[in-house]
Amino acid sequence: MLRKIRSVAVVSAVVFAAFGAMGMKAQEWPPEWTGYHYVWYEDAAKTIVGGEVSDIGCRGFGSNIWVQRAYVPSGYYDTTPIFYCGGWGPGPIE
């Protein structure tokens, strides 16, 4: 009986991990798991747009996951969340 309860708990955890993270909002993911699109500026007043770049994708394995960050050539930029890194790679942000 105890073995059956454990197996149900394991299956429940796997199902939640697979489907529970779908459609998460940006504020629910830590910044190191969130990929961004950057609009960078050449000046501190943000009047001269220098260009746009986006984070590349997800790296890692298991629970050790991180976002492969893009190079932003300026310290002045705005960000927009575009994806999150889950256990199976990038997912959309709603």
Secondary structure, DSSP 4 states (H G I P E B T S, - for coil): -HHHHHHHHHHHHHHHHHHTTTT--GGGS-GGGEEEEEEEESSTTS-SEEEEEE--EEEEETTEEEEEPPP-SSSEEEEEEEEEEETTEEEE--
